[in-house]
Every structure is written in structure tokens, then in C-alpha cells.
Amino acid sequence: MPTPIASLALGPDWLEPEWLISTFGLIGILVIVFAESGLLIGFFLPGDSLLFTTGLLVADGQYLRYPLWLVCLLITVAAIAGDQVGYLFGRKVGPALFRRPNSRLFKQENLLKAHDFFEKYGARSIVLARFVPIVRTFTPIVAGVSRMNYRTFVVYNVVGGVLWGTGVTVLGYFLGQIPFVKANIEYILIGIVAISVLPIAFELLRAWMAARRGTTPQERAAAEEAIRETRQHLGEH
């Protein structure tokens, strides 16, 4: 079982990377990566910390006794396949997804956040979103809703899947062989989680500051009009 420090950093036991890997093995890793990469229900699952811990455990030969190249290949394929399913789901459901009511596992704000991310970075968002929790789950879906060119999506999906799936796992593998890292693994995992949520924390802080400043009726009307135009634009596609 993970140490108390790791438990504090990574939440309940069933979401801790080491517990997940020791319990479900490589198959569990692949299922989680697939779900987080493109299924609506996967946004709460560990991503970066899971891949980093996978690399560490491959290096130690603990729980995972597979060659690094095979683990990286399978993780990358799962990540690419997950985004692919997310894109096709968004393309099929279309703008109706933006009218779906909130539930325990679905929040409109997460979808709109991914939409803003996609609008800001365009095709590059498919790669960049890989490294942003929550956003990485919804961005391929938004790309499908927006009917992003399929070939373009596939190219960026493959690039993002390789950089994230292989890159973070390999980083964990090699850093895990450094004595300092092995001796302070709990703090390393805390740091990974902290870094991964920084973009979200920044957005929350910006929203909080905007709320403190307040908005005029004209500004609220302009924001509402922008939302209507966005939804209308999605509906036309």
C-alpha cells in the first residue's frame, strides 16, 4: 500500500497509482489511460502520476515485469485510441452535448473549459491538452463536435499520444533509477500532481479575480452573446 504521504497527495486508495497498478497490473493502466483520454467518465482518473509511477515500477521490476518499450507502446496505443473514440463520440453527438444537463460525472463547465482551450490553441490543443488534467478528457470530444478535419486530428492525436504516453513513462523509468528520486518518491508524486493541476488552479484564480472585480450588465450581455454565437456556430457544423 502507498505511504500516508502519498495517500494525502493523491486522494483515496482506489485512485492512487501504486494501488491501481499493484491491483490491476498493465491491463488496468491501459484501461485508465484509454478512459481518461476520451471518455466522459474518465476525467477524474490519475494520468500523469499514473504514467510516471508506471515507469518507476517498470524500472524496479515491481508489479510490472515487462520491457519498457512494450509498456510504452501499449500505453501510447491506448492513449491514441481513447482520443479517437472521444473525437468520434463528439462528432456523432454534436452540439447536443452542450445542452446536456449536469450530473455527478458530467459538468458543463468542464466541456466549456475544453472548448475555450480548443478555440485558443486550435489543432495544437490536441497535443497540449494531453498534459492538462480534465481538459485532456474533453478536448478530443470538442474537436469532434467542432468537426475538426479528421486527418489533422489523427496526426496531432498520434503526436500527443507519443509525447504523453511514452514521454512521461520514460521519464519515470529513468528518474526512478536515481537514488534521490527513489528515496523521495512520495514528494516527487506530490510535485507531479501539483504541476499537473497548476493550469486549472490558474484558471480558477483568474475566474475568482474576475468575479471579485464584478461585471457590468453590458459585459454580462456580451459574454452571453458570445456563448450563443459559439453554440450557433457549433450547430451549423
N, C-alpha and C positions, 0 to 999 in steps of 0.2 A: 504493500500500500504506500502511497505517496506520503511524504513527511507532512507535519502540521503546517509548515510554512507554505508548501506547495498547495495544500488544501485551501489555505487562506487566500492565496493568489488566484487560484483557478476555479474556485467555486465548489459545488457539490462533487462528491466522489465520482459519480457517474459521468461527469464532464471533464474529469482530469485525464490528460493524455496518457500517463503511465498506466492508470487503471483500465482505460479503454483498450490500450494495446495489449496489456497482460491478460485481459479477459477475452477479447475478440480477435487478437492477432492481426495479421496482414489483411484479412478479409474485412475486418471491422474498419481498418484505416481507409481502405478503398471505398467502402460504403459511405463513410463520413465525408470523405473528400468529394465524392460524387454528389451527395445530398447538399453539401454546403455550396457547391459550385453552381447549382442551378435549380434546386427545388425550393419552393417557398418555405417549407418547414425546416430548411437546413441553416437558417441564418444564425441560430443561437449556438451552433456546434463549434468546437475549437478548431481552428485552422492552422495558423502559423505555429502555435505552440505544439500542436499535434505533429506537424511535419518535422519540426526541429527535434522533438523528443524521439520521433521515429529514427532520425539519423543517429542520435545518441545511442539508442538501443541496438541499432544495427552494428555500430562500432564496438559495443560491449558484447555483442552476441547474446544479449539478454532478451528473451521473449521472441526476438526476430533473428532467425538463423538463415538469412537469405543474403545473396550477394547484393551489394549496394546498387549496382546497375539495374538489377531486376526490380528492386523495390522502387527505384526512381522511375523506371519505365512504366510500371503498373500504376503508380500514383499519378504520373503525368497523363496517362490514358484516361484514368478515372476523372481527373480534373477537366480535361478536354470534353469528354463525353457528358459530364454534368452541365457544362456551359452550353453544349449543343442542345441538350434536352430543354434547358431553360429558354434558349432562343426560340426553339420550335413551339414551346408552350406559349410564349408571349406572342408569337406570330399567329397562332391559332386562336387564342382568346381575344387578342386585340385590345382596343380601348376599354372594353367592358371591365377589364381588370381594375381600371382606375375608379370604377364605380362600386367595386366590391366592398361590403361593409367590414369594419374592423372586427377582429376576433382575437382570441388568445395567441394564435400563431401567425396572425396577419395584421399588419398595421399599415394604413395608407401612407403614413409619414416615411416609412422605410422605402416604399415604392417611389414616392416623390423625391426622396433624397437621391436615390439611384438615378432617377430621371434627370435631376439637375446635374448630377455628376456626368451623365452621358451627354447632356447638352453642352456642358462646359468643355469636355475633352474629346468629344467625337469618337472616332474609331479607336483612338488611343485608350479610351476608358476601359475597353475590354481587357487590356493588359494591366493598366494601373489599378483597376478595381480588384484584381487578384490580391493585392496587398492591403486592402481596406475591409475590415470585418463588416458584415451586414450588406454593405454596398456590393461586394463581390457576388452575393447571392442573387440580388435583384437586377444588376446591370445587364446580364445576358437576356433576362426576361424583357427588360425595357428595350433592348436592341431589337428583339423580335417584334414587340408591339410597334416600334417605330419603323419596322420593315427595313432595317439596315441591309445593305447589299450583302447577300449570303456569302459570296466568295470572299469579300473583305472581312466579314465576321470570322470565317473559318481561319483565315491567315492570322488575324490578331488573336483568335482563340488559341491556336496552336502555340504561338509565341508566348502568350501569357501563361499557358499551362506548363510549358517547359521551364520558364523563368521561375515560376512559383513552385510547382510541384517538385522539380529537380533541384532548383537553386536552394530553397530553404532546407530540404532534406540533406543535401550535400554539405551545407553549412553546419548543420547539427552534427553530421558524421565527423567532420574534421575538427570542429571546435571541441567535440566530445572527447577527443584524444589528448586535449591539453589538460594537464593536471589541475590548473587553477579553475578551469571551467567545470571539471568533474567534481571538484571539491565544493563548488558554489552553484550547483545546478539549480537549486530552488530559486536563488536570486536571479539567475540567468533567465529562467522561465518567467519570473515576475517581470523582468525587463522586457521580454518579448511581448507579453500581454500588454504592458503599459505602452510600448511603442505602437502596437497594432491598433490601440484604441485612441491614440492621440488625434487622428483626423476627426473622429466622432466627437471627442471632447472639445476640440476647437470649434466645430460646428455648433455644438450646444452652447458654448460660451458666447459665440457670436450672436446666436439667437436670443440668449438671455440679455445681452447688452442692448440688442435692438429693442427688446421688449421694455427694458428699463427706460430707454430714450423715448419710447412711445411713438405712435404714428398718427398722422393727421388723417381725417376722413378721405382726403384726396389720395393719400398714399395707399390706404387700405383699398380704395376703389381701383387704383391702378394695379395693385397686386392681384385682386380678384379678376380683373380683366385679363391679366397675363395668364392666369390659370385657365380661364375659359378659352383663350386663344390656343393654349397648349393642348388642351383636350380636344378642341375642334380640329387642330392640325393632326393629332393622332387619329381622329375619327376619319379624316379624309384619306388616310393611308390604309 
